[in-house]
Amino acid sequence: MNPPHLSASLRRRVRAQARYRCGYCLRTEELAGERMTIEHIQPISRGGLTVEQNLWLACRRCNEYKAAQTHARDPLTGKQVRLFNPRTQVWFEHFAWDASGVLIQGITPTGRTTVIALRLNNIEIVVARRLWVAATWWPPEE
Ligand SMILES: [Zn+2]
């Protein structure tokens, strides 16, 4: 949820830093048809502060699935792994698109864990991505 007490200038900075797209699934505001929400990377309920270094953009889906999670179980090793941090980590170092451009593949423990925890390939978004691929709007290359 968007913190109501953010200054307009801080909102503008975070939105520009995130390139107006979700830090987790890379969906843009144009494709979402709505503004991304400003999320706390470390949730407030887990001690996260409302400061620029802890804020990023997320789409409503990713934000709701992330909720108060900070860690989740790696589906390959079973170990607890910290979720992807879109401010300090590089998306393409942890994720890749499959050959169809529709599915997000986790290529590190962080990537694998975040794909599962945030349901980055659930059926609703996969159906939408298929349409975007057919329209040549997807996937993003950077
Ligand atoms: Zn998203």
Backbone and ligand atoms as CSV (ligand in chain L), in Angstrom:
chain,resi,resn,atom,element,x,y,z
A,1,MET,N,N,0.854,-1.184,0.000
A,1,MET,CA,C,0.000,0.000,0.000
A,1,MET,C,C,0.892,1.237,0.000
A,2,ASN,N,N,0.479,2.258,-0.678
A,2,ASN,CA,C,1.268,3.482,-0.713
A,2,ASN,C,C,1.256,4.165,0.651
A,3,PRO,N,N,2.436,4.399,1.190
A,3,PRO,CA,C,2.469,5.138,2.453
A,3,PRO,C,C,1.953,6.555,2.217
A,4,PRO,N,N,0.966,7.014,2.969
A,4,PRO,CA,C,0.354,8.317,2.702
A,4,PRO,C,C,1.240,9.490,3.079
A,5,HIS,N,N,2.252,9.264,3.893
A,5,HIS,CA,C,3.036,10.368,4.422
A,5,HIS,C,C,4.302,10.639,3.610
A,6,LEU,N,N,4.414,10.058,2.425
A,6,LEU,CA,C,5.594,10.328,1.607
A,6,LEU,C,C,5.453,11.684,0.925
A,7,SER,N,N,6.543,12.396,0.876
A,7,SER,CA,C,6.498,13.677,0.173
A,7,SER,C,C,6.392,13.422,-1.328
A,8,ALA,N,N,5.846,14.397,-2.026
A,8,ALA,CA,C,5.704,14.267,-3.479
A,8,ALA,C,C,7.081,14.104,-4.135
A,9,SER,N,N,8.082,14.783,-3.625
A,9,SER,CA,C,9.406,14.680,-4.258
A,9,SER,C,C,10.010,13.290,-4.036
A,10,LEU,N,N,9.795,12.709,-2.857
A,10,LEU,CA,C,10.307,11.358,-2.615
A,10,LEU,C,C,9.575,10.351,-3.505
A,11,ARG,N,N,8.261,10.498,-3.627
A,11,ARG,CA,C,7.511,9.620,-4.536
A,11,ARG,C,C,8.062,9.711,-5.962
A,12,ARG,N,N,8.281,10.931,-6.411
A,12,ARG,CA,C,8.791,11.120,-7.786
A,12,ARG,C,C,10.151,10.444,-7.949
A,13,ARG,N,N,11.027,10.614,-6.957
A,13,ARG,CA,C,12.370,10.016,-7.053
A,13,ARG,C,C,12.290,8.492,-7.116
A,14,VAL,N,N,11.500,7.896,-6.227
A,14,VAL,CA,C,11.401,6.428,-6.190
A,14,VAL,C,C,10.801,5.912,-7.492
A,15,ARG,N,N,9.775,6.594,-7.981
A,15,ARG,CA,C,9.138,6.153,-9.227
A,15,ARG,C,C,10.120,6.208,-10.403
A,16,ALA,N,N,10.915,7.286,-10.453
A,16,ALA,CA,C,11.889,7.411,-11.541
A,16,ALA,C,C,13.004,6.375,-11.387
A,17,GLN,N,N,13.485,6.174,-10.165
A,17,GLN,CA,C,14.548,5.180,-9.937
A,17,GLN,C,C,14.086,3.792,-10.381
A,18,ALA,N,N,12.825,3.488,-10.160
A,18,ALA,CA,C,12.282,2.169,-10.516
A,18,ALA,C,C,11.852,2.108,-11.983
A,19,ARG,N,N,12.027,3.208,-12.692
A,19,ARG,CA,C,11.661,3.282,-14.107
A,19,ARG,C,C,10.173,2.959,-14.320
A,20,TYR,N,N,9.359,3.338,-13.367
A,20,TYR,CA,C,7.892,3.245,-13.482
A,20,TYR,C,C,7.426,1.808,-13.737
A,21,ARG,N,N,8.163,0.870,-13.181
A,21,ARG,CA,C,7.745,-0.518,-13.350
A,21,ARG,C,C,7.965,-1.283,-12.051
A,22,CYS,N,N,7.310,-2.423,-11.972
A,22,CYS,CA,C,7.407,-3.265,-10.782
A,22,CYS,C,C,8.822,-3.833,-10.667
A,23,GLY,N,N,9.397,-3.738,-9.493
A,23,GLY,CA,C,10.749,-4.241,-9.282
A,23,GLY,C,C,10.848,-5.748,-9.299
A,24,TYR,N,N,9.722,-6.442,-9.228
A,24,TYR,CA,C,9.746,-7.906,-9.133
A,24,TYR,C,C,9.381,-8.586,-10.447
A,25,CYS,N,N,8.303,-8.131,-11.088
A,25,CYS,CA,C,7.862,-8.791,-12.328
A,25,CYS,C,C,8.144,-7.932,-13.560
A,26,LEU,N,N,8.638,-6.709,-13.353
A,26,LEU,CA,C,9.011,-5.756,-14.413
A,26,LEU,C,C,7.825,-5.218,-15.207
A,27,ARG,N,N,6.611,-5.535,-14.771
A,27,ARG,CA,C,5.446,-5.009,-15.471
A,27,ARG,C,C,5.457,-3.485,-15.386
A,28,THR,N,N,5.135,-2.848,-16.487
A,28,THR,CA,C,5.128,-1.388,-16.526
A,28,THR,C,C,3.742,-0.858,-16.157
A,29,GLU,N,N,3.697,0.407,-15.854
A,29,GLU,CA,C,2.406,1.025,-15.539
A,29,GLU,C,C,1.486,0.984,-16.751
A,30,GLU,N,N,2.053,1.100,-17.951
A,30,GLU,CA,C,1.216,1.036,-19.158
A,30,GLU,C,C,0.523,-0.319,-19.263
A,31,LEU,N,N,1.277,-1.393,-19.016
A,31,LEU,CA,C,0.680,-2.725,-19.116
A,31,LEU,C,C,-0.257,-3.011,-17.941
A,32,ALA,N,N,0.054,-2.462,-16.782
A,32,ALA,CA,C,-0.805,-2.687,-15.621
A,32,ALA,C,C,-2.087,-1.867,-15.723
A,33,GLY,N,N,-2.027,-0.775,-16.453
A,33,GLY,CA,C,-3.200,0.092,-16.545
A,33,GLY,C,C,-3.459,0.854,-15.268
A,34,GLU,N,N,-2.442,0.939,-14.431
A,34,GLU,CA,C,-2.578,1.682,-13.178
A,34,GLU,C,C,-1.193,1.993,-12.646
A,35,ARG,N,N,-1.151,2.922,-11.702
A,35,ARG,CA,C,0.119,3.264,-11.081
A,35,ARG,C,C,0.614,2.130,-10.207
A,36,MET,N,N,1.932,1.961,-10.201
A,36,MET,CA,C,2.531,1.028,-9.272
A,36,MET,C,C,2.408,1.602,-7.862
A,37,THR,N,N,2.460,0.744,-6.881
A,37,THR,CA,C,2.460,1.213,-5.500
A,37,THR,C,C,3.906,1.347,-5.028
A,38,ILE,N,N,4.111,2.249,-4.088
A,38,ILE,CA,C,5.431,2.369,-3.475
A,38,ILE,C,C,5.453,1.404,-2.300
A,39,GLU,N,N,6.369,0.470,-2.364
A,39,GLU,CA,C,6.408,-0.567,-1.328
A,39,GLU,C,C,7.631,-0.423,-0.443
A,40,HIS,N,N,7.505,-0.971,0.760
A,40,HIS,CA,C,8.640,-1.074,1.673
A,40,HIS,C,C,9.340,-2.400,1.386
A,41,ILE,N,N,10.593,-2.345,0.977
A,41,ILE,CA,C,11.336,-3.576,0.690
A,41,ILE,C,C,11.408,-4.419,1.970
A,42,GLN,N,N,11.848,-3.814,3.043
A,42,GLN,CA,C,11.741,-4.443,4.378
A,42,GLN,C,C,10.432,-3.925,4.963
A,43,PRO,N,N,9.443,-4.800,5.132
A,43,PRO,CA,C,8.128,-4.322,5.568
A,43,PRO,C,C,8.175,-3.556,6.890
A,44,ILE,N,N,7.282,-2.588,7.028
A,44,ILE,CA,C,7.181,-1.823,8.279
A,44,ILE,C,C,6.973,-2.769,9.447
A,45,SER,N,N,6.160,-3.802,9.215
A,45,SER,CA,C,5.869,-4.751,10.307
A,45,SER,C,C,7.087,-5.572,10.705
A,46,ARG,N,N,8.128,-5.513,9.894
A,46,ARG,CA,C,9.389,-6.208,10.218
A,46,ARG,C,C,10.497,-5.198,10.493
A,47,GLY,N,N,10.101,-3.998,10.871
A,47,GLY,CA,C,11.093,-2.994,11.267
A,47,GLY,C,C,11.584,-2.114,10.143
A,48,GLY,N,N,11.002,-2.266,8.949
A,48,GLY,CA,C,11.430,-1.439,7.823
A,48,GLY,C,C,11.033,0.014,8.014
A,49,LEU,N,N,11.889,0.910,7.580
A,49,LEU,CA,C,11.651,2.343,7.729
A,49,LEU,C,C,11.149,2.940,6.422
A,50,THR,N,N,10.425,4.046,6.558
A,50,THR,CA,C,9.955,4.771,5.382
A,50,THR,C,C,11.028,5.764,4.976
A,51,VAL,N,N,12.071,5.213,4.385
A,51,VAL,CA,C,13.195,6.025,3.894
A,51,VAL,C,C,13.487,5.570,2.466
A,52,GLU,N,N,14.088,6.472,1.714
A,52,GLU,CA,C,14.291,6.213,0.291
A,52,GLU,C,C,14.956,4.864,0.032
A,53,GLN,N,N,15.959,4.499,0.825
A,53,GLN,CA,C,16.690,3.250,0.598
A,53,GLN,C,C,15.821,2.016,0.805
A,54,ASN,N,N,14.675,2.175,1.448
A,54,ASN,CA,C,13.808,1.024,1.707
A,54,ASN,C,C,12.542,1.045,0.848
A,55,LEU,N,N,12.497,1.926,-0.134
A,55,LEU,CA,C,11.278,2.056,-0.945
A,55,LEU,C,C,11.566,1.716,-2.399
A,56,TRP,N,N,10.584,1.082,-3.018
A,56,TRP,CA,C,10.686,0.780,-4.458
A,56,TRP,C,C,9.273,0.714,-5.012
A,57,LEU,N,N,9.143,0.461,-6.300
A,57,LEU,CA,C,7.815,0.297,-6.874
A,57,LEU,C,C,7.488,-1.178,-7.013
A,58,ALA,N,N,6.231,-1.496,-6.792
A,58,ALA,CA,C,5.752,-2.861,-7.025
A,58,ALA,C,C,4.343,-2.760,-7.588
A,59,CYS,N,N,3.987,-3.725,-8.411
A,59,CYS,CA,C,2.603,-3.771,-8.878
A,59,CYS,C,C,1.738,-4.303,-7.737
A,60,ARG,N,N,0.464,-4.094,-7.872
A,60,ARG,CA,C,-0.457,-4.498,-6.817
A,60,ARG,C,C,-0.347,-5.999,-6.543
A,61,ARG,N,N,-0.223,-6.795,-7.619
A,61,ARG,CA,C,-0.124,-8.246,-7.453
A,61,ARG,C,C,1.090,-8.619,-6.627
A,62,CYS,N,N,2.250,-8.164,-7.060
A,62,CYS,CA,C,3.483,-8.545,-6.359
A,62,CYS,C,C,3.476,-8.039,-4.922
A,63,ASN,N,N,2.978,-6.823,-4.734
A,63,ASN,CA,C,2.938,-6.255,-3.393
A,63,ASN,C,C,2.034,-7.085,-2.476
A,64,GLU,N,N,0.901,-7.499,-2.996
A,64,GLU,CA,C,-0.020,-8.283,-2.158
A,64,GLU,C,C,0.528,-9.671,-1.869
A,65,TYR,N,N,1.148,-10.301,-2.853
A,65,TYR,CA,C,1.713,-11.632,-2.609
A,65,TYR,C,C,2.937,-11.548,-1.701
A,66,LYS,N,N,3.692,-10.478,-1.808
A,66,LYS,CA,C,4.868,-10.333,-0.944
A,66,LYS,C,C,4.431,-10.125,0.495
A,67,ALA,N,N,3.433,-9.257,0.680
A,67,ALA,CA,C,2.906,-8.953,2.025
A,67,ALA,C,C,4.060,-8.663,2.987
A,68,ALA,N,N,4.124,-9.351,4.120
A,68,ALA,CA,C,5.165,-9.058,5.104
A,68,ALA,C,C,6.351,-10.017,4.992
A,69,GLN,N,N,6.435,-10.744,3.878
A,69,GLN,CA,C,7.542,-11.697,3.741
A,69,GLN,C,C,8.871,-10.970,3.533
A,70,THR,N,N,9.909,-11.495,4.121
A,70,THR,CA,C,11.268,-11.034,3.834
A,70,THR,C,C,12.114,-12.203,3.329
A,71,HIS,N,N,11.763,-13.403,3.757
A,71,HIS,CA,C,12.460,-14.625,3.386
A,71,HIS,C,C,11.412,-15.670,2.995
A,72,ALA,N,N,11.854,-16.654,2.257
A,72,ALA,CA,C,10.989,-17.791,1.967
A,72,ALA,C,C,11.897,-18.982,1.665
A,73,ARG,N,N,11.261,-20.132,1.463
A,73,ARG,CA,C,12.026,-21.361,1.280
A,73,ARG,C,C,12.405,-21.540,-0.188
A,74,ASP,N,N,13.688,-21.757,-0.434
A,74,ASP,CA,C,14.166,-22.047,-1.781
A,74,ASP,C,C,13.574,-23.389,-2.213
A,75,PRO,N,N,12.829,-23.420,-3.333
A,75,PRO,CA,C,12.176,-24.680,-3.737
A,75,PRO,C,C,13.176,-25.777,-4.088
A,76,LEU,N,N,14.417,-25.420,-4.367
A,76,LEU,CA,C,15.414,-26.426,-4.740
A,76,LEU,C,C,16.134,-27.001,-3.524
A,77,THR,N,N,16.521,-26.141,-2.595
A,77,THR,CA,C,17.341,-26.597,-1.466
A,77,THR,C,C,16.569,-26.686,-0.164
A,78,GLY,N,N,15.404,-26.044,-0.094
A,78,GLY,CA,C,14.639,-26.035,1.149
A,78,GLY,C,C,15.141,-25.026,2.171
A,79,LYS,N,N,16.207,-24.314,1.836
A,79,LYS,CA,C,16.766,-23.337,2.780
A,79,LYS,C,C,15.978,-22.038,2.746
A,80,GLN,N,N,15.948,-21.347,3.872
A,80,GLN,CA,C,15.333,-20.021,3.935
A,80,GLN,C,C,16.259,-19.020,3.249
A,81,VAL,N,N,15.699,-18.268,2.325
A,81,VAL,CA,C,16.493,-17.346,1.522
A,81,VAL,C,C,15.811,-15.978,1.564
A,82,ARG,N,N,16.609,-14.940,1.607
A,82,ARG,CA,C,16.065,-13.577,1.558
A,82,ARG,C,C,15.499,-13.317,0.167
A,83,LEU,N,N,14.351,-12.651,0.113
A,83,LEU,CA,C,13.729,-12.325,-1.174
A,83,LEU,C,C,14.566,-11.290,-1.918
A,84,PHE,N,N,14.352,-11.241,-3.211
A,84,PHE,CA,C,15.027,-10.292,-4.089
A,84,PHE,C,C,14.792,-8.863,-3.604
A,85,ASN,N,N,15.860,-8.073,-3.640
A,85,ASN,CA,C,15.775,-6.655,-3.288
A,85,ASN,C,C,15.943,-5.840,-4.572
A,86,PRO,N,N,14.853,-5.261,-5.086
A,86,PRO,CA,C,14.950,-4.583,-6.381
A,86,PRO,C,C,15.785,-3.306,-6.346
A,87,ARG,N,N,16.054,-2.779,-5.172
A,87,ARG,CA,C,16.880,-1.570,-5.096
A,87,ARG,C,C,18.366,-1.903,-5.142
A,88,THR,N,N,18.771,-2.970,-4.489
A,88,THR,CA,C,20.203,-3.254,-4.379
A,88,THR,C,C,20.665,-4.402,-5.270
A,89,GLN,N,N,19.733,-5.172,-5.833
A,89,GLN,CA,C,20.124,-6.300,-6.670
A,89,GLN,C,C,19.655,-6.070,-8.107
A,90,VAL,N,N,20.311,-6.738,-9.042
A,90,VAL,CA,C,20.010,-6.566,-10.465
A,90,VAL,C,C,19.106,-7.711,-10.912
A,91,TRP,N,N,17.937,-7.344,-11.453
A,91,TRP,CA,C,16.923,-8.346,-11.815
A,91,TRP,C,C,17.510,-9.443,-12.694
A,92,PHE,N,N,18.216,-9.071,-13.751
A,92,PHE,CA,C,18.696,-10.060,-14.724
A,92,PHE,C,C,19.851,-10.916,-14.191
A,93,GLU,N,N,20.351,-10.617,-12.997
A,93,GLU,CA,C,21.338,-11.499,-12.376
A,93,GLU,C,C,20.659,-12.602,-11.560
A,94,HIS,N,N,19.349,-12.450,-11.317
A,94,HIS,CA,C,18.623,-13.431,-10.503
A,94,HIS,C,C,17.473,-14.109,-11.232
A,95,PHE,N,N,17.050,-13.496,-12.353
A,95,PHE,CA,C,15.903,-14.015,-13.093
A,95,PHE,C,C,16.229,-14.010,-14.582
A,96,ALA,N,N,15.487,-14.819,-15.312
A,96,ALA,CA,C,15.576,-14.817,-16.778
A,96,ALA,C,C,14.197,-15.161,-17.314
A,97,TRP,N,N,13.940,-14.753,-18.548
A,97,TRP,CA,C,12.709,-15.148,-19.220
A,97,TRP,C,C,12.918,-16.505,-19.869
A,98,ASP,N,N,11.914,-17.344,-19.872
A,98,ASP,CA,C,12.016,-18.603,-20.598
A,98,ASP,C,C,11.974,-18.297,-22.092
A,99,ALA,N,N,12.121,-19.329,-22.917
A,99,ALA,CA,C,12.231,-19.108,-24.367
A,99,ALA,C,C,10.987,-18.437,-24.933
A,100,SER,N,N,9.841,-18.645,-24.313
A,100,SER,CA,C,8.603,-18.035,-24.815
A,100,SER,C,C,8.474,-16.578,-24.402
A,101,GLY,N,N,9.285,-16.155,-23.429
A,101,GLY,CA,C,9.184,-14.784,-22.926
A,101,GLY,C,C,8.031,-14.589,-21.963
A,102,VAL,N,N,7.415,-15.676,-21.540
A,102,VAL,CA,C,6.216,-15.591,-20.709
A,102,VAL,C,C,6.525,-15.891,-19.235
A,103,LEU,N,N,7.389,-16.874,-19.004
A,103,LEU,CA,C,7.654,-17.324,-17.632
A,103,LEU,C,C,8.945,-16.734,-17.098
A,104,ILE,N,N,8.897,-16.312,-15.839
A,104,ILE,CA,C,10.100,-15.838,-15.159
A,104,ILE,C,C,10.763,-17.040,-14.507
A,105,GLN,N,N,12.042,-17.234,-14.805
A,105,GLN,CA,C,12.798,-18.325,-14.210
A,105,GLN,C,C,13.756,-17.754,-13.175
A,106,GLY,N,N,13.752,-18.321,-11.992
A,106,GLY,CA,C,14.742,-17.936,-10.991
A,106,GLY,C,C,16.046,-18.643,-11.308
A,107,ILE,N,N,17.141,-17.904,-11.431
A,107,ILE,CA,C,18.420,-18.521,-11.806
A,107,ILE,C,C,19.414,-18.504,-10.655
A,108,THR,N,N,18.988,-18.034,-9.493
A,108,THR,CA,C,19.789,-18.086,-8.264
A,108,THR,C,C,18.839,-18.508,-7.144
A,109,PRO,N,N,19.368,-18.830,-5.972
A,109,PRO,CA,C,18.464,-19.114,-4.846
A,109,PRO,C,C,17.496,-17.955,-4.588
A,110,THR,N,N,17.985,-16.738,-4.647
A,110,THR,CA,C,17.125,-15.559,-4.458
A,110,THR,C,C,16.042,-15.508,-5.525
A,111,GLY,N,N,16.422,-15.739,-6.774
A,111,GLY,CA,C,15.456,-15.696,-7.863
A,111,GLY,C,C,14.413,-16.792,-7.730
A,112,ARG,N,N,14.859,-18.012,-7.508
A,112,ARG,CA,C,13.920,-19.143,-7.380
A,112,ARG,C,C,12.926,-18.913,-6.259
A,113,THR,N,N,13.447,-18.452,-5.130
A,113,THR,CA,C,12.606,-18.251,-3.949
A,113,THR,C,C,11.592,-17.142,-4.193
A,114,THR,N,N,12.026,-16.076,-4.848
A,114,THR,CA,C,11.129,-14.942,-5.090
A,114,THR,C,C,10.055,-15.304,-6.108
A,115,VAL,N,N,10.394,-16.086,-7.118
A,115,VAL,CA,C,9.386,-16.535,-8.090
A,115,VAL,C,C,8.245,-17.254,-7.379
A,116,ILE,N,N,8.581,-18.128,-6.440
A,116,ILE,CA,C,7.555,-18.884,-5.727
A,116,ILE,C,C,6.811,-17.992,-4.729
A,117,ALA,N,N,7.556,-17.255,-3.934
A,117,ALA,CA,C,6.940,-16.473,-2.845
A,117,ALA,C,C,5.989,-15.410,-3.381
A,118,LEU,N,N,6.333,-14.801,-4.497
A,118,LEU,CA,C,5.502,-13.726,-5.052
A,118,LEU,C,C,4.615,-14.214,-6.201
A,119,ARG,N,N,4.630,-15.536,-6.426
A,119,ARG,CA,C,3.780,-16.138,-7.469
A,119,ARG,C,C,3.941,-15.401,-8.793
A,120,LEU,N,N,5.186,-15.229,-9.198
A,120,LEU,CA,C,5.478,-14.422,-10.388
A,120,LEU,C,C,5.000,-15.077,-11.677
A,121,ASN,N,N,4.633,-16.352,-11.617
A,121,ASN,CA,C,4.129,-17.042,-12.816
A,121,ASN,C,C,2.745,-17.621,-12.574
A,122,ASN,N,N,1.912,-16.948,-11.803
A,122,ASN,CA,C,0.591,-17.554,-11.622
A,122,ASN,C,C,-0.261,-17.335,-12.867
A,123,ILE,N,N,-1.349,-18.059,-12.948
A,123,ILE,CA,C,-2.042,-18.209,-14.221
A,123,ILE,C,C,-2.555,-16.879,-14.773
A,124,GLU,N,N,-3.024,-16.000,-13.917
A,124,GLU,CA,C,-3.575,-14.737,-14.434
A,124,GLU,C,C,-2.507,-13.925,-15.159
A,125,ILE,N,N,-1.321,-13.850,-14.567
A,125,ILE,CA,C,-0.288,-13.014,-15.187
A,125,ILE,C,C,0.304,-13.724,-16.404
A,126,VAL,N,N,0.362,-15.042,-16.378
A,126,VAL,CA,C,0.888,-15.777,-17.531
A,126,VAL,C,C,-0.021,-15.589,-18.751
A,127,VAL,N,N,-1.318,-15.620,-18.544
A,127,VAL,CA,C,-2.256,-15.379,-19.648
A,127,VAL,C,C,-2.040,-13.976,-20.217
A,128,ALA,N,N,-1.901,-12.996,-19.342
A,128,ALA,CA,C,-1.665,-11.622,-19.817
A,128,ALA,C,C,-0.345,-11.527,-20.569
A,129,ARG,N,N,0.716,-12.149,-20.029
A,129,ARG,CA,C,2.026,-12.063,-20.706
A,129,ARG,C,C,1.983,-12.705,-22.090
A,130,ARG,N,N,1.216,-13.782,-22.245
A,130,ARG,CA,C,1.103,-14.410,-23.571
A,130,ARG,C,C,0.558,-13.398,-24.580
A,131,LEU,N,N,-0.416,-12.620,-24.151
A,131,LEU,CA,C,-0.983,-11.606,-25.047
A,131,LEU,C,C,0.047,-10.514,-25.353
A,132,TRP,N,N,0.805,-10.107,-24.338
A,132,TRP,CA,C,1.814,-9.073,-24.554
A,132,TRP,C,C,2.898,-9.566,-25.504
A,133,VAL,N,N,3.277,-10.837,-25.368
A,133,VAL,CA,C,4.283,-11.410,-26.274
A,133,VAL,C,C,3.734,-11.416,-27.697
A,134,ALA,N,N,2.479,-11.822,-27.850
A,134,ALA,CA,C,1.867,-11.858,-29.186
A,134,ALA,C,C,1.831,-10.469,-29.801
A,135,ALA,N,N,1.682,-9.464,-28.970
A,135,ALA,CA,C,1.651,-8.076,-29.458
A,135,ALA,C,C,3.052,-7.491,-29.597
A,136,THR,N,N,4.079,-8.277,-29.282
A,136,THR,CA,C,5.500,-7.878,-29.294
A,136,THR,C,C,5.795,-6.763,-28.301
A,137,TRP,N,N,5.013,-6.698,-27.236
A,137,TRP,CA,C,5.277,-5.717,-26.176
A,137,TRP,C,C,6.141,-6.321,-25.071
A,138,TRP,N,N,6.466,-7.593,-25.143
A,138,TRP,CA,C,7.069,-8.322,-24.035
A,138,TRP,C,C,7.947,-9.413,-24.564
A,139,PRO,N,N,9.015,-9.855,-23.891
A,139,PRO,CA,C,9.455,-9.417,-22.572
A,139,PRO,C,C,10.424,-8.241,-22.657
A,140,PRO,N,N,10.620,-7.525,-21.571
A,140,PRO,CA,C,11.630,-6.456,-21.545
A,140,PRO,C,C,13.026,-7.075,-21.608
A,141,GLU,N,N,13.941,-6.405,-22.275
A,141,GLU,CA,C,15.289,-6.955,-22.419
A,141,GLU,C,C,16.272,-6.382,-21.406
A,142,GLU,N,N,15.887,-5.357,-20.711
A,142,GLU,CA,C,16.764,-4.816,-19.650
A,142,GLU,C,C,15.938,-4.273,-18.509
L,1,ZN,ZN,ZN,4.882,-7.096,-10.176
